[in-house]
Each structure stands twice: as structure tokens, then as C-alpha cells.
Amino acid sequence: MTTYKAILKNNRLEWRGVAPRQLSPDKALEVHVTIPDEPTAPSTNGSQGERMAAALEQLAALGALANIADPAAWEREVRQDRSLPDREP
């Protein structure tokens, strides 16, 4: 049996990290849920957003992406090579 992390919210599981590969929209999957004695609150998007903003500010201060002349063209080029999860290439 493999363990996956999730948050239970209104009778719905929201996967944290990697979700089980056996998931399919038309297939039921039996799960076993263990509730910790002291449940922890899920991390809020605000704190994650603040950390992301700080990281982006550091990159900007370093001039890490200054050599990209056209950011939109660069993003399109990068996304073309990226394979999407659970989809055939």
C-alpha cells in the first residue's frame, strides 16, 4: 500500500504533491484515511505566494533573466518542449 498526502475538505480529497496514478474520472478508488491526533492546517496560498514573490525579487535583483529579449516568445519556446503529465507525447 502506497501513502499519498491529501487534504480532506467538504468530503473531497485535494492531493498534495503526487496524486495516485490509478485515478480516473470514471473509476472509483478505495482509500484508507488516517486523521492525525492533531490535524495541521493546510499551508495557505498567501505564505506560498509571499515566498514566490521574494524568490522572484531575488532573481530580478541578480538580473538572472535579463538576457531574455522577448519573454513571451521565450515562454512559448519553453512550453513547446514540455510534456504534460499523464498525456501521450
Rosetta blueprint (number, residue, H / E / L):
1 M L
2 T L
3 T L
4 Y L
5 K E
6 A E
7 I E
8 L E
9 K E
10 N L
11 N L
12 R E
13 L E
14 E E
15 W E
16 R E
17 G L
18 V L
19 A L
20 P L
21 R L
22 Q L
23 L L
24 S E
25 P L
26 D L
27 K E
28 A L
29 L L
30 E L
31 V L
32 H L
33 V L
34 T L
35 I L
36 P L
37 D L
38 E L
39 P L
40 T L
41 A L
42 P L
43 S L
44 T L
45 N H
46 G H
47 S H
48 Q H
49 G H
50 E H
51 R H
52 M H
53 A H
54 A H
55 A H
56 L H
57 E H
58 Q H
59 L H
60 A H
61 A H
62 L H
63 G L
64 A L
65 L L
66 A L
67 N L
68 I L
69 A L
70 D L
71 P H
72 A H
73 A H
74 W H
75 E H
76 R H
77 E H
78 V H
79 R H
80 Q H
81 D H
82 R L
83 S L
84 L L
85 P L
86 D L
87 R L
88 E L
89 P L
